[in-house]
């Protein structure tokens, strides 16, 4: 499945969440990760995120699509970390 993951977490957890997410998906902006993952890794990623978050104040948004063919990705301005370099 194709995922877009965006997080907004406390400053003391930003580095920890970012390092963790880099093990699953390519980083496309400061707090945004995007790419393909099998269902089993997707579930493991969610469990790992929950362990690293403070669920009372942190937020992670996940968009799950069947595959990248369903995404009309448009960039305005400078693309900081192009996803195409990973595929």
PDB file as gemmi writes it, atoms N, CA and C in Angstrom:
CRYST1    1.000    1.000    1.000  90.00  90.00  90.00 P 1                      
ATOM      1  N   UNK A   1       0.838  -1.168   0.000  1.00  0.00           N  
ATOM      2  CA  UNK A   1       0.000   0.000   0.000  1.00  0.00           C  
ATOM      3  C   UNK A   1       0.885   1.234   0.000  1.00  0.00           C  
ATOM      4  N   UNK A   2       0.355   2.309  -0.560  1.00  0.00           N  
ATOM      5  CA  UNK A   2       1.092   3.561  -0.642  1.00  0.00           C  
ATOM      6  C   UNK A   2       0.648   4.454   0.511  1.00  0.00           C  
ATOM      7  N   UNK A   3       1.603   4.977   1.262  1.00  0.00           N  
ATOM      8  CA  UNK A   3       1.297   5.747   2.467  1.00  0.00           C  
ATOM      9  C   UNK A   3       1.865   7.155   2.407  1.00  0.00           C  
ATOM     10  N   UNK A   4       1.135   8.060   2.994  1.00  0.00           N  
ATOM     11  CA  UNK A   4       1.632   9.404   3.284  1.00  0.00           C  
ATOM     12  C   UNK A   4       1.450   9.576   4.787  1.00  0.00           C  
ATOM     13  N   UNK A   5       2.537   9.850   5.491  1.00  0.00           N  
ATOM     14  CA  UNK A   5       2.510   9.962   6.946  1.00  0.00           C  
ATOM     15  C   UNK A   5       3.026  11.346   7.332  1.00  0.00           C  
ATOM     16  N   UNK A   6       2.237  12.046   8.123  1.00  0.00           N  
ATOM     17  CA  UNK A   6       2.573  13.394   8.589  1.00  0.00           C  
ATOM     18  C   UNK A   6       2.493  13.385  10.107  1.00  0.00           C  
ATOM     19  N   UNK A   7       3.494  13.953  10.757  1.00  0.00           N  
ATOM     20  CA  UNK A   7       3.440  13.969  12.222  1.00  0.00           C  
ATOM     21  C   UNK A   7       3.663  15.358  12.781  1.00  0.00           C  
ATOM     22  N   UNK A   8       3.056  15.587  13.930  1.00  0.00           N  
ATOM     23  CA  UNK A   8       3.222  16.812  14.702  1.00  0.00           C  
ATOM     24  C   UNK A   8       3.370  16.355  16.150  1.00  0.00           C  
ATOM     25  N   UNK A   9       4.605  16.312  16.618  1.00  0.00           N  
ATOM     26  CA  UNK A   9       4.888  15.781  17.953  1.00  0.00           C  
ATOM     27  C   UNK A   9       5.688  16.796  18.760  1.00  0.00           C  
ATOM     28  N   UNK A  10       5.737  16.590  20.056  1.00  0.00           N  
ATOM     29  CA  UNK A  10       6.505  17.463  20.931  1.00  0.00           C  
ATOM     30  C   UNK A  10       7.963  17.535  20.498  1.00  0.00           C  
ATOM     31  N   UNK A  11       8.569  18.697  20.666  1.00  0.00           N  
ATOM     32  CA  UNK A  11       9.939  18.928  20.205  1.00  0.00           C  
ATOM     33  C   UNK A  11      10.919  17.894  20.759  1.00  0.00           C  
ATOM     34  N   UNK A  12      10.658  17.402  21.964  1.00  0.00           N  
ATOM     35  CA  UNK A  12      11.565  16.425  22.571  1.00  0.00           C  
ATOM     36  C   UNK A  12      11.452  15.039  21.916  1.00  0.00           C  
ATOM     37  N   UNK A  13      10.428  14.821  21.081  1.00  0.00           N  
ATOM     38  CA  UNK A  13      10.257  13.534  20.404  1.00  0.00           C  
ATOM     39  C   UNK A  13      10.456  13.601  18.894  1.00  0.00           C  
ATOM     40  N   UNK A  14      10.662  14.777  18.345  1.00  0.00           N  
ATOM     41  CA  UNK A  14      10.786  14.933  16.897  1.00  0.00           C  
ATOM     42  C   UNK A  14      11.906  14.074  16.330  1.00  0.00           C  
ATOM     43  N   UNK A  15      13.089  14.148  16.893  1.00  0.00           N  
ATOM     44  CA  UNK A  15      14.229  13.379  16.392  1.00  0.00           C  
ATOM     45  C   UNK A  15      14.002  11.886  16.474  1.00  0.00           C  
ATOM     46  N   UNK A  16      13.422  11.445  17.559  1.00  0.00           N  
ATOM     47  CA  UNK A  16      13.158  10.015  17.762  1.00  0.00           C  
ATOM     48  C   UNK A  16      12.152   9.490  16.723  1.00  0.00           C  
ATOM     49  N   UNK A  17      11.091  10.252  16.497  1.00  0.00           N  
ATOM     50  CA  UNK A  17      10.072   9.849  15.521  1.00  0.00           C  
ATOM     51  C   UNK A  17      10.659   9.874  14.112  1.00  0.00           C  
ATOM     52  N   UNK A  18      11.422  10.910  13.797  1.00  0.00           N  
ATOM     53  CA  UNK A  18      12.028  11.024  12.466  1.00  0.00           C  
ATOM     54  C   UNK A  18      12.965   9.849  12.188  1.00  0.00           C  
ATOM     55  N   UNK A  19      13.848   9.532  13.115  1.00  0.00           N  
ATOM     56  CA  UNK A  19      14.774   8.397  12.926  1.00  0.00           C  
ATOM     57  C   UNK A  19      14.009   7.094  12.753  1.00  0.00           C  
ATOM     58  N   UNK A  20      12.967   6.916  13.547  1.00  0.00           N  
ATOM     59  CA  UNK A  20      12.156   5.706  13.446  1.00  0.00           C  
ATOM     60  C   UNK A  20      11.500   5.615  12.069  1.00  0.00           C  
ATOM     61  N   UNK A  21      10.892   6.690  11.607  1.00  0.00           N  
ATOM     62  CA  UNK A  21      10.184   6.686  10.325  1.00  0.00           C  
ATOM     63  C   UNK A  21      11.116   6.454   9.144  1.00  0.00           C  
ATOM     64  N   UNK A  22      12.360   6.935   9.235  1.00  0.00           N  
ATOM     65  CA  UNK A  22      13.320   6.719   8.146  1.00  0.00           C  
ATOM     66  C   UNK A  22      13.589   5.235   7.908  1.00  0.00           C  
ATOM     67  N   UNK A  23      13.311   4.400   8.892  1.00  0.00           N  
ATOM     68  CA  UNK A  23      13.452   2.966   8.719  1.00  0.00           C  
ATOM     69  C   UNK A  23      12.309   2.340   7.939  1.00  0.00           C  
ATOM     70  N   UNK A  24      11.259   3.122   7.675  1.00  0.00           N  
ATOM     71  CA  UNK A  24      10.084   2.599   6.986  1.00  0.00           C  
ATOM     72  C   UNK A  24       9.800   3.265   5.647  1.00  0.00           C  
ATOM     73  N   UNK A  25       9.935   4.592   5.596  1.00  0.00           N  
ATOM     74  CA  UNK A  25       9.551   5.329   4.388  1.00  0.00           C  
ATOM     75  C   UNK A  25      10.552   6.444   4.099  1.00  0.00           C  
ATOM     76  N   UNK A  26      10.633   6.870   2.833  1.00  0.00           N  
ATOM     77  CA  UNK A  26      11.466   8.028   2.505  1.00  0.00           C  
ATOM     78  C   UNK A  26      10.858   9.321   3.040  1.00  0.00           C  
ATOM     79  N   UNK A  27      11.720  10.178   3.538  1.00  0.00           N  
ATOM     80  CA  UNK A  27      11.301  11.488   4.041  1.00  0.00           C  
ATOM     81  C   UNK A  27      11.195  12.445   2.863  1.00  0.00           C  
ATOM     82  N   UNK A  28      10.060  13.156   2.744  1.00  0.00           N  
ATOM     83  CA  UNK A  28       9.870  14.081   1.634  1.00  0.00           C  
ATOM     84  C   UNK A  28       9.833  15.540   2.079  1.00  0.00           C  
ATOM     85  N   UNK A  29       9.519  15.783   3.344  1.00  0.00           N  
ATOM     86  CA  UNK A  29       9.613  17.110   3.947  1.00  0.00           C  
ATOM     87  C   UNK A  29       9.909  16.902   5.420  1.00  0.00           C  
ATOM     88  N   UNK A  30      10.070  17.974   6.160  1.00  0.00           N  
ATOM     89  CA  UNK A  30      10.505  17.853   7.550  1.00  0.00           C  
ATOM     90  C   UNK A  30       9.725  16.823   8.361  1.00  0.00           C  
ATOM     91  N   UNK A  31       8.431  16.846   8.312  1.00  0.00           N  
ATOM     92  CA  UNK A  31       7.628  15.917   9.111  1.00  0.00           C  
ATOM     93  C   UNK A  31       6.713  15.075   8.230  1.00  0.00           C  
ATOM     94  N   UNK A  32       7.161  14.801   7.007  1.00  0.00           N  
ATOM     95  CA  UNK A  32       6.336  14.071   6.048  1.00  0.00           C  
ATOM     96  C   UNK A  32       7.143  12.931   5.429  1.00  0.00           C  
ATOM     97  N   UNK A  33       6.531  11.753   5.428  1.00  0.00           N  
ATOM     98  CA  UNK A  33       7.127  10.564   4.823  1.00  0.00           C  
ATOM     99  C   UNK A  33       6.128   9.982   3.840  1.00  0.00           C  
ATOM    100  N   UNK A  34       6.654   9.375   2.749  1.00  0.00           N  
ATOM    101  CA  UNK A  34       5.769   8.911   1.693  1.00  0.00           C  
ATOM    102  C   UNK A  34       6.394   7.723   0.993  1.00  0.00           C  
ATOM    103  N   UNK A  35       5.593   6.703   0.697  1.00  0.00           N  
ATOM    104  CA  UNK A  35       6.104   5.572  -0.070  1.00  0.00           C  
ATOM    105  C   UNK A  35       5.282   4.309   0.134  1.00  0.00           C  
ATOM    106  N   UNK A  36       5.780   3.226  -0.450  1.00  0.00           N  
ATOM    107  CA  UNK A  36       5.104   1.923  -0.405  1.00  0.00           C  
ATOM    108  C   UNK A  36       5.569   1.098   0.786  1.00  0.00           C  
ATOM    109  N   UNK A  37       4.618   0.402   1.407  1.00  0.00           N  
ATOM    110  CA  UNK A  37       4.924  -0.544   2.484  1.00  0.00           C  
ATOM    111  C   UNK A  37       3.950  -1.712   2.395  1.00  0.00           C  
ATOM    112  N   UNK A  38       4.435  -2.918   2.632  1.00  0.00           N  
ATOM    113  CA  UNK A  38       3.488  -4.030   2.757  1.00  0.00           C  
ATOM    114  C   UNK A  38       2.681  -3.887   4.049  1.00  0.00           C  
ATOM    115  N   UNK A  39       1.536  -4.529   4.091  1.00  0.00           N  
ATOM    116  CA  UNK A  39       0.630  -4.425   5.238  1.00  0.00           C  
ATOM    117  C   UNK A  39       1.323  -4.762   6.557  1.00  0.00           C  
ATOM    118  N   UNK A  40       2.154  -5.805   6.571  1.00  0.00           N  
ATOM    119  CA  UNK A  40       2.809  -6.216   7.822  1.00  0.00           C  
ATOM    120  C   UNK A  40       3.735  -5.124   8.354  1.00  0.00           C  
ATOM    121  N   UNK A  41       4.481  -4.470   7.460  1.00  0.00           N  
ATOM    122  CA  UNK A  41       5.367  -3.385   7.903  1.00  0.00           C  
ATOM    123  C   UNK A  41       4.565  -2.151   8.313  1.00  0.00           C  
ATOM    124  N   UNK A  42       3.431  -1.932   7.650  1.00  0.00           N  
ATOM    125  CA  UNK A  42       2.560  -0.819   8.013  1.00  0.00           C  
ATOM    126  C   UNK A  42       2.071  -0.997   9.449  1.00  0.00           C  
ATOM    127  N   UNK A  43       1.648  -2.195   9.788  1.00  0.00           N  
ATOM    128  CA  UNK A  43       1.176  -2.462  11.149  1.00  0.00           C  
ATOM    129  C   UNK A  43       2.308  -2.299  12.164  1.00  0.00           C  
ATOM    130  N   UNK A  44       3.505  -2.802  11.827  1.00  0.00           N  
ATOM    131  CA  UNK A  44       4.662  -2.659  12.719  1.00  0.00           C  
ATOM    132  C   UNK A  44       5.024  -1.185  12.907  1.00  0.00           C  
ATOM    133  N   UNK A  45       4.920  -0.395  11.831  1.00  0.00           N  
ATOM    134  CA  UNK A  45       5.215   1.028  11.914  1.00  0.00           C  
ATOM    135  C   UNK A  45       4.243   1.716  12.875  1.00  0.00           C  
ATOM    136  N   UNK A  46       2.960   1.394  12.780  1.00  0.00           N  
ATOM    137  CA  UNK A  46       1.972   2.010  13.670  1.00  0.00           C  
ATOM    138  C   UNK A  46       2.227   1.652  15.128  1.00  0.00           C  
ATOM    139  N   UNK A  47       2.576   0.414  15.389  1.00  0.00           N  
ATOM    140  CA  UNK A  47       2.877  -0.002  16.772  1.00  0.00           C  
ATOM    141  C   UNK A  47       4.095   0.760  17.286  1.00  0.00           C  
ATOM    142  N   UNK A  48       5.139   0.844  16.456  1.00  0.00           N  
ATOM    143  CA  UNK A  48       6.351   1.557  16.851  1.00  0.00           C  
ATOM    144  C   UNK A  48       6.117   3.039  17.075  1.00  0.00           C  
ATOM    145  N   UNK A  49       5.292   3.644  16.238  1.00  0.00           N  
ATOM    146  CA  UNK A  49       4.959   5.059  16.437  1.00  0.00           C  
ATOM    147  C   UNK A  49       4.244   5.264  17.759  1.00  0.00           C  
ATOM    148  N   UNK A  50       3.258   4.422  18.042  1.00  0.00           N  
ATOM    149  CA  UNK A  50       2.486   4.557  19.280  1.00  0.00           C  
ATOM    150  C   UNK A  50       3.386   4.457  20.508  1.00  0.00           C  
ATOM    151  N   UNK A  51       4.424   3.618  20.432  1.00  0.00           N  
ATOM    152  CA  UNK A  51       5.356   3.472  21.557  1.00  0.00           C  
ATOM    153  C   UNK A  51       6.211   4.718  21.767  1.00  0.00           C  
ATOM    154  N   UNK A  52       6.441   5.467  20.704  1.00  0.00           N  
ATOM    155  CA  UNK A  52       7.328   6.628  20.775  1.00  0.00           C  
ATOM    156  C   UNK A  52       6.587   7.939  20.986  1.00  0.00           C  
ATOM    157  N   UNK A  53       5.270   7.916  20.837  1.00  0.00           N  
ATOM    158  CA  UNK A  53       4.450   9.127  20.944  1.00  0.00           C  
ATOM    159  C   UNK A  53       3.925   9.315  22.358  1.00  0.00           C  
ATOM    160  N   UNK A  54       3.568  10.545  22.656  1.00  0.00           N  
ATOM    161  CA  UNK A  54       2.732  10.836  23.822  1.00  0.00           C  
ATOM    162  C   UNK A  54       1.333  11.006  23.234  1.00  0.00           C  
ATOM    163  N   UNK A  55       0.528   9.971  23.339  1.00  0.00           N  
ATOM    164  CA  UNK A  55      -0.772   9.947  22.670  1.00  0.00           C  
ATOM    165  C   UNK A  55      -1.732  11.022  23.156  1.00  0.00           C  
ATOM    166  N   UNK A  56      -1.420  11.653  24.288  1.00  0.00           N  
ATOM    167  CA  UNK A  56      -2.307  12.708  24.790  1.00  0.00           C  
ATOM    168  C   UNK A  56      -2.055  14.056  24.116  1.00  0.00           C  
ATOM    169  N   UNK A  57      -0.893  14.231  23.463  1.00  0.00           N  
ATOM    170  CA  UNK A  57      -0.591  15.530  22.841  1.00  0.00           C  
ATOM    171  C   UNK A  57      -0.050  15.426  21.417  1.00  0.00           C  
ATOM    172  N   UNK A  58       0.547  14.303  21.041  1.00  0.00           N  
ATOM    173  CA  UNK A  58       1.136  14.157  19.714  1.00  0.00           C  
ATOM    174  C   UNK A  58       0.088  13.713  18.694  1.00  0.00           C  
ATOM    175  N   UNK A  59       0.388  13.979  17.420  1.00  0.00           N  
ATOM    176  CA  UNK A  59      -0.541  13.620  16.352  1.00  0.00           C  
ATOM    177  C   UNK A  59       0.219  13.051  15.158  1.00  0.00           C  
ATOM    178  N   UNK A  60      -0.281  11.964  14.605  1.00  0.00           N  
ATOM    179  CA  UNK A  60       0.239  11.393  13.368  1.00  0.00           C  
ATOM    180  C   UNK A  60      -0.953  11.166  12.450  1.00  0.00           C  
ATOM    181  N   UNK A  61      -0.866  11.686  11.228  1.00  0.00           N  
ATOM    182  CA  UNK A  61      -1.903  11.479  10.225  1.00  0.00           C  
ATOM    183  C   UNK A  61      -1.355  10.526   9.169  1.00  0.00           C  
ATOM    184  N   UNK A  62      -2.156   9.543   8.782  1.00  0.00           N  
ATOM    185  CA  UNK A  62      -1.734   8.550   7.792  1.00  0.00           C  
ATOM    186  C   UNK A  62      -2.796   8.456   6.703  1.00  0.00           C  
ATOM    187  N   UNK A  63      -2.366   8.656   5.464  1.00  0.00           N  
ATOM    188  CA  UNK A  63      -3.229   8.413   4.317  1.00  0.00           C  
ATOM    189  C   UNK A  63      -2.748   7.121   3.675  1.00  0.00           C  
ATOM    190  N   UNK A  64      -3.628   6.150   3.558  1.00  0.00           N  
ATOM    191  CA  UNK A  64      -3.283   4.857   2.964  1.00  0.00           C  
ATOM    192  C   UNK A  64      -4.047   4.693   1.657  1.00  0.00           C  
ATOM    193  N   UNK A  65      -3.299   4.442   0.579  1.00  0.00           N  
ATOM    194  CA  UNK A  65      -3.896   4.233  -0.733  1.00  0.00           C  
ATOM    195  C   UNK A  65      -3.474   2.865  -1.250  1.00  0.00           C  
ATOM    196  N   UNK A  66      -4.225   2.325  -2.179  1.00  0.00           N  
ATOM    197  CA  UNK A  66      -3.891   0.996  -2.704  1.00  0.00           C  
ATOM    198  C   UNK A  66      -2.481   0.939  -3.272  1.00  0.00           C  
ATOM    199  N   UNK A  67      -2.130   1.923  -4.081  1.00  0.00           N  
ATOM    200  CA  UNK A  67      -0.767   1.997  -4.624  1.00  0.00           C  
ATOM    201  C   UNK A  67      -0.521   3.403  -5.157  1.00  0.00           C  
ATOM    202  N   UNK A  68       0.696   3.655  -5.596  1.00  0.00           N  
ATOM    203  CA  UNK A  68       1.079   5.006  -6.015  1.00  0.00           C  
ATOM    204  C   UNK A  68       0.341   5.470  -7.266  1.00  0.00           C  
ATOM    205  N   UNK A  69      -0.276   4.556  -8.018  1.00  0.00           N  
ATOM    206  CA  UNK A  69      -1.024   4.951  -9.211  1.00  0.00           C  
ATOM    207  C   UNK A  69      -2.274   5.757  -8.877  1.00  0.00           C  
ATOM    208  N   UNK A  70      -2.716   5.730  -7.628  1.00  0.00           N  
ATOM    209  CA  UNK A  70      -3.902   6.454  -7.198  1.00  0.00           C  
ATOM    210  C   UNK A  70      -3.553   7.851  -6.683  1.00  0.00           C  
ATOM    211  N   UNK A  71      -2.281   8.224  -6.736  1.00  0.00           N  
ATOM    212  CA  UNK A  71      -1.843   9.505  -6.194  1.00  0.00           C  
ATOM    213  C   UNK A  71      -1.543  10.469  -7.333  1.00  0.00           C  
ATOM    214  N   UNK A  72      -2.153  11.629  -7.287  1.00  0.00           N  
ATOM    215  CA  UNK A  72      -1.812  12.712  -8.213  1.00  0.00           C  
ATOM    216  C   UNK A  72      -0.982  13.695  -7.399  1.00  0.00           C  
ATOM    217  N   UNK A  73       0.317  13.457  -7.357  1.00  0.00           N  
ATOM    218  CA  UNK A  73       1.216  14.244  -6.516  1.00  0.00           C  
ATOM    219  C   UNK A  73       1.655  15.487  -7.281  1.00  0.00           C  
ATOM    220  N   UNK A  74       1.377  16.659  -6.726  1.00  0.00           N  
ATOM    221  CA  UNK A  74       1.751  17.920  -7.347  1.00  0.00           C  
ATOM    222  C   UNK A  74       2.587  18.726  -6.365  1.00  0.00           C  
ATOM    223  N   UNK A  75       3.653  19.310  -6.856  1.00  0.00           N  
ATOM    224  CA  UNK A  75       4.557  20.092  -6.012  1.00  0.00           C  
ATOM    225  C   UNK A  75       4.574  21.526  -6.519  1.00  0.00           C  
ATOM    226  N   UNK A  76       4.424  22.461  -5.597  1.00  0.00           N  
ATOM    227  CA  UNK A  76       4.566  23.877  -5.921  1.00  0.00           C  
ATOM    228  C   UNK A  76       5.821  24.378  -5.222  1.00  0.00           C  
ATOM    229  N   UNK A  77       6.645  25.089  -5.927  1.00  0.00           N  
ATOM    230  CA  UNK A  77       7.870  25.598  -5.326  1.00  0.00           C  
ATOM    231  C   UNK A  77       8.968  24.540  -5.329  1.00  0.00           C  
ATOM    232  N   UNK A  78       9.922  24.707  -4.453  1.00  0.00           N  
ATOM    233  CA  UNK A  78      11.098  23.849  -4.379  1.00  0.00           C  
ATOM    234  C   UNK A  78      10.772  22.537  -3.665  1.00  0.00           C  
ATOM    235  N   UNK A  79      10.968  21.435  -4.359  1.00  0.00           N  
ATOM    236  CA  UNK A  79      10.750  20.131  -3.736  1.00  0.00           C  
ATOM    237  C   UNK A  79      11.996  19.778  -2.930  1.00  0.00           C  
ATOM    238  N   UNK A  80      11.883  19.828  -1.619  1.00  0.00           N  
ATOM    239  CA  UNK A  80      13.026  19.680  -0.721  1.00  0.00           C  
ATOM    240  C   UNK A  80      13.701  18.302  -0.835  1.00  0.00           C  
ATOM    241  N   UNK A  81      12.934  17.249  -0.737  1.00  0.00           N  
ATOM    242  CA  UNK A  81      13.466  15.888  -0.777  1.00  0.00           C  
ATOM    243  C   UNK A  81      12.637  15.090  -1.779  1.00  0.00           C  
ATOM    244  N   UNK A  82      12.979  15.149  -3.064  1.00  0.00           N  
ATOM    245  CA  UNK A  82      12.143  14.490  -4.087  1.00  0.00           C  
ATOM    246  C   UNK A  82      11.971  12.999  -3.837  1.00  0.00           C  
ATOM    247  N   UNK A  83      10.737  12.552  -3.895  1.00  0.00           N  
ATOM    248  CA  UNK A  83      10.441  11.141  -3.676  1.00  0.00           C  
ATOM    249  C   UNK A  83      10.932  10.306  -4.847  1.00  0.00           C  
ATOM    250  N   UNK A  84      11.043  10.882  -6.025  1.00  0.00           N  
ATOM    251  CA  UNK A  84      11.458  10.124  -7.207  1.00  0.00           C  
ATOM    252  C   UNK A  84      12.856   9.536  -7.076  1.00  0.00           C  
ATOM    253  N   UNK A  85      13.686  10.105  -6.229  1.00  0.00           N  
ATOM    254  CA  UNK A  85      15.032   9.564  -6.056  1.00  0.00           C  
ATOM    255  C   UNK A  85      15.016   8.205  -5.348  1.00  0.00           C  
ATOM    256  N   UNK A  86      13.894   7.856  -4.739  1.00  0.00           N  
ATOM    257  CA  UNK A  86      13.788   6.599  -4.010  1.00  0.00           C  
ATOM    258  C   UNK A  86      13.153   5.494  -4.832  1.00  0.00           C  
ATOM    259  N   UNK A  87      12.485   5.853  -5.950  1.00  0.00           N  
ATOM    260  CA  UNK A  87      11.764   4.847  -6.725  1.00  0.00           C  
ATOM    261  C   UNK A  87      12.430   4.587  -8.046  1.00  0.00           C  
TER     262      UNK A  87                                                      
END                                                                             
